[in-house]
Amino acid sequence: MAMGIRRVGLPRLLLHLSVLLIVILWLVPTAGILITSIRDRDQITTSGWWTAFSSSTQTQAARLGAPSAAQQQGSNYVISGNVFEDGVEGKVREFGIRIADPREFEAGETADLGEGETLVINEDGTYIHSKTGPFDGERGRRVYLAVATPPVFTTENYESVLTSQGIGQAFVNSLTVAVPSTIIPILISAFAAYALSWMEFPGRALLIALVVGLIVVPLQMSLIPLLRLYNEVGSLLGVPSRSFVGIWLAHAAFGMPLAIYLLRNYIAGLPKEIIESARVDGASDFEIFMKIVLPLSFPALASFAIFQFLWTWNDLLVAMVFLGTSRDQVVLTGALNALLGSMGGNWEILAASAFITIIVPVLVFFALQRYLVRGLLAGSVKGG
């Protein structure tokens, strides 16, 4: 009995560990993007996002007071002040007088600089620069500090992205593309899937085989012919070549084969008695579809909606072909790609842009994820 429990428990434990590993692999990069997007720019360049909630230490240069500010105290000349400018927060950990060794002395330690010259820099930035004789030169000595600054979080990165970088308009454009491109193939494919499942007509098996074959057609191979066909038809109808209508139709065309296949498998697996009873009661095919099949097929509809929305939201190739790269029509992926070229070193801007890009698909996935597995697996064992 105990051995049987162990045999059952070990595979389940391995399954749970595998799922946990997958969750961690997805969660860690997402958390890194989110934290980086709200950090201060200077702290991003000096420390990793995993240290965001602790003080970060960075090396910076400062200049002490000029020799003219020295005051004579007994036989010594003393310059005092603070290495921090007004409003700057931080604690001095170490300091040095050479750029090659900026952490030569601990904060609060008296540094012997030779020839009767000493320097003490405290944690709060106050210093006492002393010498047994007058100071030479016109400018104060340059020192190097290892300063620990508290974590700084800001929303300025998002404000900059949504306003000055044009991501806000690109976000709206992506929604304009993704939502209709998800709804249109679902509406058409649901009718087609019902017809291929429960309506008898010549050539039905051939149409099912054709749908399965279209699933494997590469998008890149058919994209340019589809664009030429759209432009020719659009010129006859007076439709602009660069419009949202074109990209809606393109995404619908590429998404419908998989949608019909998934929905047909699900609808064909519905109990036959329900359909036959409705027909006996005098219901038409349209009434059966709208009142019985469509409500029962919601898991399959939701599972395809997740995939189609993710594909259209993250698409760049189809959007560039059918919409171009003009500022008023560029989608979010296109705008983010442009930022990689113009602001490749501004990680705070890129992180904020990337998180804005993924937040909508994440919300859609979590809203519909409970239907995902049911919709994909339904009809995989039995079919009509």
PyMOL commands that set and color helices and strands:
alter all, ss='L'
color gray80, all
select helices_A, chain A and resi 2-37+41-46+49-51+67-69+156-163+167-198+204-215+219-237+244-268+272-280+285-296+298-314+317-322+332-342+347-377
alter helices_A, ss='H'
color red, helices_A
select strands_A, chain A and resi 56-63+71-73+76-82+91-96+105-106+110-114+117-121+126-131+142-149
alter strands_A, ss='S'
color yellow, strands_A
deselect
rebuild
show_as cartoon
